[in-house]
Amino acid sequence: MKLLEGKTALIFGLANQRSIAWGIAQAFHEHGAQLGFSYAVPQLERRVRPLAEQIGVNF
């Protein structure tokens, strides 16, 4: 069993692949957490959506 298996996390402030939030999201995903993302402005969706798809997060 993974450390965060069965847990759900909402990651705030995701901006791009260089953001701290992305590093946290990757680590949580590796440990089995189900994730949701939040981003600051609608214009960031074009950057965030491809990252979400990489780890299987469904908006």
KEBA-469401 format. One record per atom (N, C-alpha, C): residue in one letter; x, y, z; residue number from 1. Coordinates in nm, 4 decimals, padded with zeros to 6 digits. Example, Ala and Ser with C-alpha at 12.3 -4.5 7.8 and 13.67 -1.06 7.14 Angstrom:
2
<r><r>A</r><u>01.3190</u><v>-00.5690</v><w>00.7800</w><k>1</k></r>
<r><r>A</r><u>01.2300</u><v>-00.4500</v><w>00.7800</w><k>1</k></r>
<r><r>A</r><u>01.3200</u><v>-00.3300</v><w>00.7800</w><k>1</k></r>
<r><r>S</r><u>01.2850</u><v>-00.2250</v><w>00.7080</w><k>2</k></r>
<r><r>S</r><u>01.3670</u><v>-00.1060</v><w>00.7140</w><k>2</k></r>
<r><r>S</r><u>01.2900</u><v>00.0030</v><w>00.7870</w><k>2</k></r>
//
This chain:
59
<r><r>M</r><u>00.0843</u><v>-00.1188</v><w>00.0000</w><k>1</k></r>
<r><r>M</r><u>00.0000</u><v>00.0000</v><w>00.0000</w><k>1</k></r>
<r><r>M</r><u>00.0883</u><v>00.1245</v><w>00.0000</w><k>1</k></r>
<r><r>K</r><u>00.0525</u><v>00.2197</v><w>-00.0836</w><k>2</k></r>
<r><r>K</r><u>00.1264</u><v>00.3451</v><w>-00.0914</w><k>2</k></r>
<r><r>K</r><u>00.0827</u><v>00.4381</v><w>00.0213</w><k>2</k></r>
<r><r>L</r><u>00.1704</u><v>00.5284</v><w>00.0570</w><k>3</k></r>
<r><r>L</r><u>00.1490</u><v>00.6182</v><w>00.1702</w><k>3</k></r>
<r><r>L</r><u>00.0193</u><v>00.6994</v><w>00.1602</w><k>3</k></r>
<r><r>L</r><u>-00.0152</u><v>00.7483</v><w>00.0408</w><k>4</k></r>
<r><r>L</r><u>-00.1337</u><v>00.8335</v><w>00.0248</w><k>4</k></r>
<r><r>L</r><u>-00.2474</u><v>00.7645</v><w>-00.0491</w><k>4</k></r>
<r><r>E</r><u>-00.2400</u><v>00.6353</v><w>-00.0626</w><k>5</k></r>
<r><r>E</r><u>-00.3456</u><v>00.5609</v><w>-00.1322</w><k>5</k></r>
<r><r>E</r><u>-00.4789</u><v>00.5796</v><w>-00.0606</w><k>5</k></r>
<r><r>G</r><u>-00.5828</u><v>00.6104</v><w>-00.1374</w><k>6</k></r>
<r><r>G</r><u>-00.7148</u><v>00.6332</v><w>-00.0801</w><k>6</k></r>
<r><r>G</r><u>-00.7370</u><v>00.7755</v><w>-00.0319</w><k>6</k></r>
<r><r>K</r><u>-00.6364</u><v>00.8598</v><w>-00.0442</w><k>7</k></r>
<r><r>K</r><u>-00.6482</u><v>01.0003</v><w>-00.0022</w><k>7</k></r>
<r><r>K</r><u>-00.6723</u><v>01.0886</v><w>-00.1238</w><k>7</k></r>
<r><r>T</r><u>-00.7360</u><v>01.2022</v><w>-00.1015</w><k>8</k></r>
<r><r>T</r><u>-00.7615</u><v>01.2996</v><w>-00.2068</w><k>8</k></r>
<r><r>T</r><u>-00.6961</u><v>01.4312</v><w>-00.1673</w><k>8</k></r>
<r><r>A</r><u>-00.6295</u><v>01.4948</v><w>-00.2634</w><k>9</k></r>
<r><r>A</r><u>-00.5630</u><v>01.6224</v><w>-00.2370</w><k>9</k></r>
<r><r>A</r><u>-00.5999</u><v>01.7231</v><w>-00.3444</w><k>9</k></r>
<r><r>L</r><u>-00.6191</u><v>01.8471</v><w>-00.3040</w><k>10</k></r>
<r><r>L</r><u>-00.6412</u><v>01.9567</v><w>-00.3967</w><k>10</k></r>
<r><r>L</r><u>-00.5146</u><v>02.0410</v><w>-00.3967</w><k>10</k></r>
<r><r>I</r><u>-00.4518</u><v>02.0512</v><w>-00.5127</w><k>11</k></r>
<r><r>I</r><u>-00.3275</u><v>02.1261</v><w>-00.5268</w><k>11</k></r>
<r><r>I</r><u>-00.3612</u><v>02.2663</v><w>-00.5766</w><k>11</k></r>
<r><r>F</r><u>-00.3261</u><v>02.3673</v><w>-00.4970</w><k>12</k></r>
<r><r>F</r><u>-00.3530</u><v>02.5070</v><w>-00.5316</w><k>12</k></r>
<r><r>F</r><u>-00.2310</u><v>02.5709</v><w>-00.5967</w><k>12</k></r>
<r><r>G</r><u>-00.2548</u><v>02.6636</v><w>-00.6867</w><k>13</k></r>
<r><r>G</r><u>-00.1481</u><v>02.7475</v><w>-00.7403</w><k>13</k></r>
<r><r>G</r><u>-00.0633</u><v>02.6858</v><w>-00.8489</w><k>13</k></r>
<r><r>L</r><u>-00.1124</u><v>02.5839</v><w>-00.9150</w><k>14</k></r>
<r><r>L</r><u>-00.0352</u><v>02.5223</v><w>-01.0227</w><k>14</k></r>
<r><r>L</r><u>-00.0275</u><v>02.6190</v><w>-01.1401</w><k>14</k></r>
<r><r>A</r><u>00.0949</u><v>02.6468</v><w>-01.1867</w><k>15</k></r>
<r><r>A</r><u>00.1130</u><v>02.7423</v><w>-01.2963</w><k>15</k></r>
<r><r>A</r><u>00.1780</u><v>02.6781</v><w>-01.4177</w><k>15</k></r>
<r><r>N</r><u>00.2812</u><v>02.5970</v><w>-01.3941</w><k>16</k></r>
<r><r>N</r><u>00.3520</u><v>02.5315</v><w>-01.5039</w><k>16</k></r>
<r><r>N</r><u>00.4381</u><v>02.4191</v><w>-01.4474</w><k>16</k></r>
<r><r>Q</r><u>00.5169</u><v>02.3550</v><w>-01.5325</w><k>17</k></r>
<r><r>Q</r><u>00.5961</u><v>02.2402</v><w>-01.4890</w><k>17</k></r>
<r><r>Q</r><u>00.7129</u><v>02.2794</v><w>-01.3982</w><k>17</k></r>
<r><r>R</r><u>00.7411</u><v>02.4078</v><w>-01.3831</w><k>18</k></r>
<r><r>R</r><u>00.8486</u><v>02.4526</v><w>-01.2949</w><k>18</k></r>
<r><r>R</r><u>00.7977</u><v>02.4997</v><w>-01.1582</w><k>18</k></r>
<r><r>S</r><u>00.6678</u><v>02.4965</v><w>-01.1376</w><k>19</k></r>
<r><r>S</r><u>00.6135</u><v>02.5463</v><w>-01.0108</w><k>19</k></r>
<r><r>S</r><u>00.6289</u><v>02.4425</v><w>-00.8998</w><k>19</k></r>
<r><r>I</r><u>00.6417</u><v>02.4911</v><w>-00.7796</w><k>20</k></r>
<r><r>I</r><u>00.6517</u><v>02.4034</v><w>-00.6633</w><k>20</k></r>
<r><r>I</r><u>00.5276</u><v>02.3154</v><w>-00.6539</w><k>20</k></r>
<r><r>A</r><u>00.4131</u><v>02.3712</v><w>-00.6876</w><k>21</k></r>
<r><r>A</r><u>00.2879</u><v>02.2950</v><w>-00.6832</w><k>21</k></r>
<r><r>A</r><u>00.2949</u><v>02.1723</v><w>-00.7740</w><k>21</k></r>
<r><r>W</r><u>00.3615</u><v>02.1827</v><w>-00.8884</w><k>22</k></r>
<r><r>W</r><u>00.3744</u><v>02.0681</v><w>-00.9786</w><k>22</k></r>
<r><r>W</r><u>00.4617</u><v>01.9596</v><w>-00.9147</w><k>22</k></r>
<r><r>G</r><u>00.5691</u><v>01.9979</v><w>-00.8497</w><k>23</k></r>
<r><r>G</r><u>00.6535</u><v>01.9013</v><w>-00.7798</w><k>23</k></r>
<r><r>G</r><u>00.5767</u><v>01.8289</v><w>-00.6702</w><k>23</k></r>
<r><r>I</r><u>00.4959</u><v>01.9021</v><w>-00.5972</w><k>24</k></r>
<r><r>I</r><u>00.4127</u><v>01.8425</v><w>-00.4926</w><k>24</k></r>
<r><r>I</r><u>00.3114</u><v>01.7474</v><w>-00.5543</w><k>24</k></r>
<r><r>A</r><u>00.2487</u><v>01.7892</v><w>-00.6634</w><k>25</k></r>
<r><r>A</r><u>00.1499</u><v>01.7044</v><w>-00.7310</w><k>25</k></r>
<r><r>A</r><u>00.2127</u><v>01.5738</v><w>-00.7779</w><k>25</k></r>
<r><r>Q</r><u>00.3317</u><v>01.5808</v><w>-00.8358</w><k>26</k></r>
<r><r>Q</r><u>00.3992</u><v>01.4593</v><w>-00.8819</w><k>26</k></r>
<r><r>Q</r><u>00.4288</u><v>01.3653</v><w>-00.7653</w><k>26</k></r>
<r><r>A</r><u>00.4771</u><v>01.4204</v><w>-00.6548</w><k>27</k></r>
<r><r>A</r><u>00.5077</u><v>01.3376</v><w>-00.5383</w><k>27</k></r>
<r><r>A</r><u>00.3812</u><v>01.2738</v><w>-00.4815</w><k>27</k></r>
<r><r>F</r><u>00.2749</u><v>01.3500</v><w>-00.4687</w><k>28</k></r>
<r><r>F</r><u>00.1486</u><v>01.2954</v><w>-00.4186</w><k>28</k></r>
<r><r>F</r><u>00.0979</u><v>01.1848</v><w>-00.5101</w><k>28</k></r>
<r><r>H</r><u>00.1080</u><v>01.2074</v><w>-00.6409</w><k>29</k></r>
<r><r>H</r><u>00.0637</u><v>01.1067</v><w>-00.7379</w><k>29</k></r>
<r><r>H</r><u>00.1450</u><v>00.9780</v><w>-00.7234</w><k>29</k></r>
<r><r>E</r><u>00.2761</u><v>00.9904</v><w>-00.7099</w><k>30</k></r>
<r><r>E</r><u>00.3631</u><v>00.8734</v><w>-00.6933</w><k>30</k></r>
<r><r>E</r><u>00.3275</u><v>00.7942</v><w>-00.5686</w><k>30</k></r>
<r><r>H</r><u>00.2755</u><v>00.8619</v><w>-00.4675</w><k>31</k></r>
<r><r>H</r><u>00.2389</u><v>00.7958</v><w>-00.3424</w><k>31</k></r>
<r><r>H</r><u>00.0924</u><v>00.7544</v><w>-00.3382</w><k>31</k></r>
<r><r>G</r><u>00.0227</u><v>00.7658</v><w>-00.4522</w><k>32</k></r>
<r><r>G</r><u>-00.1105</u><v>00.7083</v><w>-00.4634</w><k>32</k></r>
<r><r>G</r><u>-00.2289</u><v>00.7996</v><w>-00.4414</w><k>32</k></r>
<r><r>A</r><u>-00.2075</u><v>00.9287</v><w>-00.4232</w><k>33</k></r>
<r><r>A</r><u>-00.3194</u><v>01.0204</v><w>-00.3971</w><k>33</k></r>
<r><r>A</r><u>-00.3994</u><v>01.0489</v><w>-00.5237</w><k>33</k></r>
<r><r>Q</r><u>-00.5294</u><v>01.0704</v><w>-00.5058</w><k>34</k></r>
<r><r>Q</r><u>-00.6151</u><v>01.1225</v><w>-00.6117</w><k>34</k></r>
<r><r>Q</r><u>-00.6024</u><v>01.2743</v><w>-00.6047</w><k>34</k></r>
<r><r>L</r><u>-00.5873</u><v>01.3403</v><w>-00.7196</w><k>35</k></r>
<r><r>L</r><u>-00.5585</u><v>01.4835</v><w>-00.7188</w><k>35</k></r>
<r><r>L</r><u>-00.6632</u><v>01.5666</v><w>-00.7905</w><k>35</k></r>
<r><r>G</r><u>-00.6741</u><v>01.6899</v><w>-00.7472</w><k>36</k></r>
<r><r>G</r><u>-00.7489</u><v>01.7939</v><w>-00.8154</w><k>36</k></r>
<r><r>G</r><u>-00.6597</u><v>01.9166</v><w>-00.8196</w><k>36</k></r>
<r><r>F</r><u>-00.6743</u><v>01.9995</v><w>-00.9226</w><k>37</k></r>
<r><r>F</r><u>-00.5886</u><v>02.1166</v><w>-00.9386</w><k>37</k></r>
<r><r>F</r><u>-00.6686</u><v>02.2454</v><w>-00.9363</w><k>37</k></r>
<r><r>S</r><u>-00.6049</u><v>02.3499</v><w>-00.8865</w><k>38</k></r>
<r><r>S</r><u>-00.6580</u><v>02.4853</v><w>-00.8918</w><k>38</k></r>
<r><r>S</r><u>-00.5485</u><v>02.5736</v><w>-00.9500</w><k>38</k></r>
<r><r>Y</r><u>-00.5888</u><v>02.6742</v><w>-01.0251</w><k>39</k></r>
<r><r>Y</r><u>-00.4911</u><v>02.7675</v><w>-01.0809</w><k>39</k></r>
<r><r>Y</r><u>-00.5473</u><v>02.9078</v><w>-01.0690</w><k>39</k></r>
<r><r>A</r><u>-00.4581</u><v>03.0067</v><w>-01.0725</w><k>40</k></r>
<r><r>A</r><u>-00.4941</u><v>03.1439</v><w>-01.0368</w><k>40</k></r>
<r><r>A</r><u>-00.5881</u><v>03.2129</v><w>-01.1351</w><k>40</k></r>
<r><r>V</r><u>-00.5609</u><v>03.2022</v><w>-01.2622</w><k>41</k></r>
<r><r>V</r><u>-00.6416</u><v>03.2734</v><w>-01.3621</w><k>41</k></r>
<r><r>V</r><u>-00.6770</u><v>03.1792</v><w>-01.4764</w><k>41</k></r>
<r><r>P</r><u>-00.7893</u><v>03.2012</v><w>-01.5428</w><k>42</k></r>
<r><r>P</r><u>-00.8314</u><v>03.1115</v><w>-01.6509</w><k>42</k></r>
<r><r>P</r><u>-00.7276</u><v>03.0939</v><w>-01.7621</w><k>42</k></r>
<r><r>Q</r><u>-00.6442</u><v>03.1937</v><w>-01.7848</w><k>43</k></r>
<r><r>Q</r><u>-00.5436</u><v>03.1840</v><w>-01.8900</w><k>43</k></r>
<r><r>Q</r><u>-00.4409</u><v>03.0735</v><w>-01.8631</w><k>43</k></r>
<r><r>L</r><u>-00.4258</u><v>03.0325</v><w>-01.7393</w><k>44</k></r>
<r><r>L</r><u>-00.3300</u><v>02.9268</v><w>-01.7057</w><k>44</k></r>
<r><r>L</r><u>-00.3806</u><v>02.7878</v><w>-01.7408</w><k>44</k></r>
<r><r>E</r><u>-00.5072</u><v>02.7753</v><w>-01.7717</w><k>45</k></r>
<r><r>E</r><u>-00.5612</u><v>02.6423</v><w>-01.8020</w><k>45</k></r>
<r><r>E</r><u>-00.4853</u><v>02.5756</v><w>-01.9159</w><k>45</k></r>
<r><r>R</r><u>-00.4430</u><v>02.6513</v><w>-02.0157</w><k>46</k></r>
<r><r>R</r><u>-00.3714</u><v>02.5917</v><w>-02.1291</w><k>46</k></r>
<r><r>R</r><u>-00.2371</u><v>02.5323</v><w>-02.0872</w><k>46</k></r>
<r><r>R</r><u>-00.1809</u><v>02.5770</v><w>-01.9757</w><k>47</k></r>
<r><r>R</r><u>-00.0571</u><v>02.5188</v><w>-01.9226</w><k>47</k></r>
<r><r>R</r><u>-00.0859</u><v>02.4044</v><w>-01.8261</w><k>47</k></r>
<r><r>V</r><u>-00.1919</u><v>02.4189</v><w>-01.7488</w><k>48</k></r>
<r><r>V</r><u>-00.2222</u><v>02.3222</v><w>-01.6437</w><k>48</k></r>
<r><r>V</r><u>-00.2845</u><v>02.1944</v><w>-01.6988</w><k>48</k></r>
<r><r>R</r><u>-00.3724</u><v>02.2057</v><w>-01.7958</w><k>49</k></r>
<r><r>R</r><u>-00.4422</u><v>02.0879</v><w>-01.8492</w><k>49</k></r>
<r><r>R</r><u>-00.3449</u><v>01.9803</v><w>-01.8997</w><k>49</k></r>
<r><r>P</r><u>-00.2405</u><v>02.0129</v><w>-01.9786</w><k>50</k></r>
<r><r>P</r><u>-00.1472</u><v>01.9078</v><w>-02.0226</w><k>50</k></r>
<r><r>P</r><u>-00.0739</u><v>01.8404</v><w>-01.9059</w><k>50</k></r>
<r><r>L</r><u>-00.0433</u><v>01.9164</v><w>-01.8018</w><k>51</k></r>
<r><r>L</r><u>00.0214</u><v>01.8577</v><w>-01.6846</w><k>51</k></r>
<r><r>L</r><u>-00.0731</u><v>01.7603</v><w>-01.6156</w><k>51</k></r>
<r><r>A</r><u>-00.1978</u><v>01.8017</v><w>-01.6025</w><k>52</k></r>
<r><r>A</r><u>-00.2977</u><v>01.7152</v><w>-01.5394</w><k>52</k></r>
<r><r>A</r><u>-00.3129</u><v>01.5848</v><w>-01.6166</w><k>52</k></r>
<r><r>E</r><u>-00.3137</u><v>01.5940</v><w>-01.7477</w><k>53</k></r>
<r><r>E</r><u>-00.3284</u><v>01.4738</v><w>-01.8301</w><k>53</k></r>
<r><r>E</r><u>-00.2099</u><v>01.3794</v><w>-01.8153</w><k>53</k></r>
<r><r>Q</r><u>-00.0908</u><v>01.4336</v><w>-01.7886</w><k>54</k></r>
<r><r>Q</r><u>00.0286</u><v>01.3501</v><w>-01.7700</w><k>54</k></r>
<r><r>Q</r><u>00.0131</u><v>01.2524</v><w>-01.6545</w><k>54</k></r>
<r><r>I</r><u>-00.0577</u><v>01.2941</v><w>-01.5507</w><k>55</k></r>
<r><r>I</r><u>-00.0716</u><v>01.2069</v><w>-01.4338</w><k>55</k></r>
<r><r>I</r><u>-00.2149</u><v>01.1595</v><w>-01.4126</w><k>55</k></r>
<r><r>G</r><u>-00.2979</u><v>01.1783</v><w>-01.5137</w><k>56</k></r>
<r><r>G</r><u>-00.4318</u><v>01.1212</v><w>-01.5094</w><k>56</k></r>
<r><r>G</r><u>-00.5346</u><v>01.1967</v><w>-01.4281</w><k>56</k></r>
<r><r>V</r><u>-00.5140</u><v>01.3261</v><w>-01.4069</w><k>57</k></r>
<r><r>V</r><u>-00.6128</u><v>01.4069</v><w>-01.3359</w><k>57</k></r>
<r><r>V</r><u>-00.7185</u><v>01.4496</v><w>-01.4358</w><k>57</k></r>
<r><r>N</r><u>-00.8444</u><v>01.4237</v><w>-01.4025</w><k>58</k></r>
<r><r>N</r><u>-00.9553</u><v>01.4588</v><w>-01.4894</w><k>58</k></r>
<r><r>N</r><u>-01.0245</u><v>01.5819</v><w>-01.4333</w><k>58</k></r>
<r><r>F</r><u>-01.0281</u><v>01.6891</v><w>-01.5083</w><k>59</k></r>
<r><r>F</r><u>-01.0904</u><v>01.8133</v><w>-01.4619</w><k>59</k></r>
<r><r>F</r><u>-01.2377</u><v>01.7945</v><w>-01.4428</w><k>59</k></r>
//
